């Protein structure tokens, strides 16, 4: 795909990624967020954090399997930043609407409620990823260290899924779909590493 086509596609994808946020704003102004508006905002932003994070993680396996969709890599940073954007909105609902900016209460919740502990851990990973998503960060850290750091995306995704499971009531299995997708992505990464290790050993033996 040409650079021009990618630029045009980005102009389409970017506003499309803002649709869930726009819908929340619209529903807020029209008073259609349901009987518990805070819960609606919390759940919606949490879902889209996971969705964008999983989509961004899926780009590399899709590119490797297809062998042709190399241009997809140009969208990974954008999608990852949208995961951080929705994750920050999700965190803000807790900080503002649930905790009313009470630092003591928030620290107590982080220490005593495991689902909040793991959720904050996941957001911290996303913060580190967003802060180092620039070309300057890649040059500063070096390609190898930057790549190692950005494996935190998997940690963030695992933390997000655990956060989801611990949040729902016992007997509710709605998180199984995102869990299955994450499991497939993790297995794909392991399979690729095994394949690459075998290839390198074969090359070494041949040499």
The 8 nearest C-alpha neighbors of each residue, nearest first, counted from 0:
[[1, 4, 70, 2, 5, 3, 68, 69],
 [0, 2, 4, 3, 5, 70, 6, 7],
 [3, 1, 5, 4, 6, 0, 7, 70],
 [2, 4, 6, 1, 5, 7, 0, 8],
 [3, 5, 7, 1, 6, 2, 8, 0],
 [4, 6, 8, 2, 3, 7, 9, 1],
 [5, 7, 9, 3, 8, 4, 2, 10],
 [8, 6, 4, 10, 9, 5, 3, 11],
 [7, 9, 5, 11, 10, 6, 4, 12],
 [10, 8, 12, 6, 11, 7, 13, 5],
 [9, 11, 7, 8, 13, 12, 6, 14],
 [12, 10, 8, 9, 13, 14, 15, 7],
 [11, 13, 9, 15, 14, 10, 8, 16],
 [12, 14, 16, 15, 10, 11, 9, 17],
 [15, 13, 17, 16, 12, 11, 18, 10],
 [14, 16, 12, 17, 18, 13, 11, 19],
 [17, 15, 13, 14, 18, 12, 19, 81],
 [16, 18, 14, 20, 15, 19, 21, 13],
 [17, 19, 21, 15, 20, 16, 22, 14],
 [20, 18, 22, 21, 17, 23, 16, 47],
 [21, 19, 23, 17, 18, 22, 24, 44],
 [22, 20, 18, 24, 23, 19, 17, 25],
 [21, 23, 25, 19, 20, 24, 26, 18],
 [24, 22, 26, 20, 21, 25, 27, 19],
 [23, 25, 27, 21, 22, 26, 28, 20],
 [26, 24, 22, 28, 27, 23, 21, 29],
 [25, 27, 31, 29, 23, 32, 28, 24],
 [28, 26, 24, 30, 25, 29, 23, 32],
 [27, 29, 25, 26, 30, 24, 31, 23],
 [28, 30, 26, 27, 31, 25, 32, 24],
 [31, 29, 27, 28, 26, 32, 33, 25],
 [30, 32, 26, 33, 29, 27, 28, 36],
 [33, 31, 36, 26, 30, 27, 39, 34],
 [32, 34, 31, 35, 36, 39, 30, 26],
 [33, 35, 36, 32, 31, 39, 38, 37],
 [36, 34, 38, 33, 37, 39, 32, 40],
 [37, 35, 32, 39, 38, 33, 34, 40],
 [38, 36, 40, 39, 35, 41, 96, 92],
 [37, 39, 41, 40, 36, 35, 42, 43],
 [40, 38, 36, 42, 37, 41, 43, 32],
 [41, 39, 37, 43, 38, 42, 44, 36],
 [42, 40, 38, 39, 44, 89, 43, 45],
 [41, 43, 45, 39, 44, 40, 38, 46],
 [44, 42, 46, 40, 45, 41, 39, 47],
 [43, 45, 89, 47, 85, 41, 46, 42],
 [46, 44, 42, 48, 43, 47, 89, 41],
 [47, 45, 43, 49, 48, 44, 42, 50],
 [48, 46, 50, 44, 49, 45, 51, 43],
 [47, 49, 82, 85, 86, 45, 46, 51],
 [48, 50, 52, 47, 46, 51, 53, 45],
 [51, 49, 47, 53, 52, 48, 54, 46],
 [52, 50, 82, 54, 53, 48, 49, 78],
 [51, 53, 49, 55, 82, 50, 54, 79],
 [52, 54, 56, 50, 55, 51, 49, 57],
 [55, 53, 57, 51, 56, 52, 50, 58],
 [54, 56, 75, 52, 53, 57, 78, 58],
 [57, 55, 53, 54, 58, 52, 59, 184],
 [58, 56, 54, 55, 60, 59, 53, 61],
 [57, 59, 61, 56, 55, 60, 62, 71],
 [58, 60, 62, 61, 57, 63, 56, 72],
 [61, 59, 63, 62, 57, 58, 64, 187],
 [62, 60, 64, 58, 59, 63, 65, 57],
 [63, 61, 59, 68, 65, 60, 64, 69],
 [64, 62, 60, 66, 61, 65, 59, 67],
 [65, 63, 61, 62, 66, 60, 67, 59],
 [66, 64, 67, 62, 63, 61, 68, 60],
 [65, 67, 63, 64, 62, 68, 69, 61],
 [66, 68, 65, 69, 62, 63, 70, 64],
 [69, 67, 62, 70, 71, 65, 66, 61],
 [68, 70, 71, 67, 62, 72, 66, 73],
 [69, 71, 72, 68, 73, 0, 5, 74],
 [72, 70, 73, 69, 74, 68, 58, 62],
 [71, 73, 75, 70, 74, 69, 58, 59],
 [72, 74, 71, 70, 75, 76, 5, 77],
 [75, 73, 72, 77, 71, 76, 78, 9],
 [74, 76, 55, 78, 72, 77, 73, 79],
 [75, 77, 79, 78, 74, 80, 132, 73],
 [78, 76, 80, 74, 79, 75, 81, 13],
 [79, 77, 81, 75, 80, 76, 55, 51],
 [78, 80, 82, 76, 81, 77, 55, 52],
 [81, 79, 83, 77, 82, 78, 129, 84],
 [80, 82, 84, 78, 83, 79, 85, 77],
 [83, 81, 48, 51, 79, 80, 52, 85],
 [82, 84, 86, 80, 81, 85, 125, 87],
 [85, 83, 81, 87, 86, 82, 80, 88],
 [86, 84, 88, 48, 44, 87, 82, 83],
 [85, 87, 83, 89, 48, 88, 84, 82],
 [86, 88, 90, 84, 89, 85, 83, 91],
 [87, 89, 91, 85, 86, 90, 44, 92],
 [90, 88, 86, 44, 87, 91, 92, 41],
 [89, 91, 87, 93, 88, 92, 86, 94],
 [92, 90, 94, 88, 93, 89, 95, 87],
 [93, 91, 96, 95, 89, 90, 94, 41],
 [92, 94, 97, 91, 90, 95, 96, 98],
 [95, 93, 91, 98, 100, 92, 99, 97],
 [96, 94, 99, 92, 100, 93, 98, 91],
 [95, 97, 92, 99, 93, 98, 94, 37],
 [96, 98, 93, 95, 99, 94, 92, 37],
 [99, 97, 94, 100, 101, 95, 93, 96],
 [98, 100, 95, 101, 96, 97, 94, 93],
 [101, 99, 95, 94, 98, 102, 105, 96],
 [102, 100, 104, 99, 98, 103, 105, 94],
 [103, 101, 105, 104, 100, 106, 98, 107],
 [102, 104, 106, 105, 101, 107, 108, 100],
 [105, 103, 107, 101, 102, 106, 108, 98],
 [104, 106, 102, 108, 107, 103, 109, 101],
 [107, 105, 109, 103, 108, 104, 102, 110],
 [106, 108, 104, 110, 105, 109, 111, 103],
 [109, 107, 105, 111, 112, 110, 106, 104],
 [110, 108, 116, 106, 115, 107, 112, 111],
 [109, 111, 107, 108, 112, 106, 116, 113],
 [110, 112, 108, 109, 107, 113, 116, 115],
 [111, 113, 108, 115, 114, 109, 110, 116],
 [112, 114, 116, 115, 117, 111, 109, 110],
 [115, 113, 162, 117, 165, 116, 112, 118],
 [116, 114, 118, 113, 109, 112, 117, 119],
 [117, 115, 109, 113, 119, 118, 114, 120],
 [116, 118, 120, 114, 115, 119, 158, 162],
 [119, 117, 115, 121, 120, 162, 116, 114],
 [118, 120, 122, 121, 116, 117, 115, 123],
 [121, 119, 117, 123, 118, 122, 116, 124],
 [120, 122, 155, 158, 118, 124, 119, 123],
 [121, 123, 125, 119, 124, 120, 126, 118],
 [124, 122, 126, 120, 125, 121, 119, 127],
 [123, 125, 121, 127, 122, 126, 155, 151],
 [124, 126, 122, 128, 123, 127, 83, 129],
 [125, 127, 123, 129, 124, 128, 130, 122],
 [128, 126, 130, 124, 125, 129, 131, 123],
 [127, 129, 125, 131, 126, 130, 132, 149],
 [128, 130, 126, 132, 131, 127, 125, 80],
 [131, 129, 127, 128, 132, 126, 133, 136],
 [132, 130, 136, 128, 129, 133, 127, 137],
 [131, 133, 129, 130, 128, 136, 134, 76],
 [134, 132, 135, 136, 131, 137, 130, 129],
 [133, 135, 137, 136, 138, 132, 131, 139],
 [134, 136, 138, 133, 137, 139, 131, 132],
 [137, 135, 139, 131, 133, 134, 138, 140],
 [138, 136, 134, 140, 135, 139, 141, 145],
 [137, 139, 135, 141, 136, 140, 134, 142],
 [138, 140, 136, 137, 141, 135, 134, 145],
 [141, 139, 137, 145, 138, 144, 136, 142],
 [142, 140, 138, 137, 144, 143, 139, 145],
 [141, 143, 145, 144, 137, 146, 140, 138],
 [142, 144, 146, 145, 141, 147, 140, 148],
 [145, 143, 147, 146, 141, 142, 140, 148],
 [144, 146, 148, 142, 147, 143, 140, 137],
 [147, 145, 149, 143, 144, 148, 142, 150],
 [148, 146, 144, 145, 150, 149, 143, 151],
 [149, 147, 145, 150, 146, 151, 144, 128],
 [150, 148, 151, 146, 147, 152, 128, 145],
 [149, 151, 152, 148, 147, 153, 146, 154],
 [150, 152, 154, 149, 153, 148, 124, 155],
 [153, 151, 155, 150, 154, 149, 156, 125],
 [152, 154, 156, 151, 155, 150, 157, 56],
 [155, 153, 151, 157, 152, 156, 158, 121],
 [156, 154, 121, 152, 158, 153, 157, 124],
 [155, 157, 159, 153, 158, 154, 152, 160],
 [158, 156, 154, 160, 159, 155, 153, 161],
 [157, 159, 155, 121, 161, 156, 160, 117],
 [160, 158, 156, 162, 157, 161, 121, 155],
 [159, 161, 163, 157, 162, 158, 156, 164],
 [162, 160, 164, 158, 163, 159, 165, 157],
 [161, 163, 114, 159, 165, 160, 118, 164],
 [162, 164, 160, 166, 161, 165, 159, 174],
 [165, 163, 161, 166, 162, 167, 174, 160],
 [164, 166, 162, 114, 163, 167, 161, 113],
 [165, 167, 163, 164, 162, 114, 168, 161],
 [168, 166, 164, 165, 171, 163, 169, 172],
 [167, 169, 171, 170, 166, 165, 164, 172],
 [170, 168, 171, 167, 172, 165, 164, 166],
 [169, 171, 172, 168, 167, 173, 164, 174],
 [172, 170, 169, 168, 173, 167, 174, 164],
 [171, 173, 174, 175, 170, 164, 167, 169],
 [172, 174, 175, 171, 176, 167, 164, 177],
 [175, 173, 172, 176, 177, 164, 178, 163],
 [174, 176, 178, 173, 177, 172, 179, 164],
 [177, 175, 179, 178, 174, 180, 173, 181],
 [178, 176, 180, 179, 175, 174, 181, 160],
 [179, 177, 175, 181, 176, 180, 182, 174],
 [178, 180, 182, 176, 177, 181, 175, 183],
 [179, 181, 177, 183, 182, 178, 184, 176],
 [180, 182, 184, 178, 183, 179, 177, 185],
 [183, 181, 179, 185, 180, 184, 178, 186],
 [182, 184, 186, 180, 181, 185, 187, 179],
 [185, 183, 187, 181, 182, 186, 188, 180],
 [184, 186, 182, 188, 187, 183, 181, 189],
 [185, 187, 189, 183, 188, 184, 190, 182],
 [188, 186, 184, 190, 185, 189, 183, 191],
 [187, 189, 191, 185, 186, 190, 192, 184],
 [188, 190, 186, 192, 191, 187, 193, 185],
 [191, 189, 187, 193, 188, 192, 186, 194],
 [190, 192, 194, 188, 189, 193, 195, 187],
 [193, 191, 195, 189, 194, 190, 196, 188],
 [194, 192, 196, 190, 191, 195, 197, 189],
 [193, 195, 191, 197, 192, 196, 190, 198],
 [196, 194, 198, 192, 197, 193, 191, 199],
 [197, 195, 193, 199, 198, 194, 192, 200],
 [196, 198, 200, 194, 195, 199, 201, 193],
 [199, 197, 195, 201, 196, 200, 194, 202],
 [198, 200, 202, 196, 201, 197, 203, 195],
 [201, 199, 203, 197, 202, 198, 204, 196],
 [200, 202, 198, 204, 199, 203, 205, 197],
 [201, 203, 199, 205, 200, 204, 206, 198],
 [204, 202, 200, 206, 201, 205, 199, 198],
 [205, 203, 201, 206, 202, 200, 199, 198],
 [204, 206, 202, 203, 201, 200, 199, 198],
 [205, 203, 204, 202, 201, 200, 199, 198]]
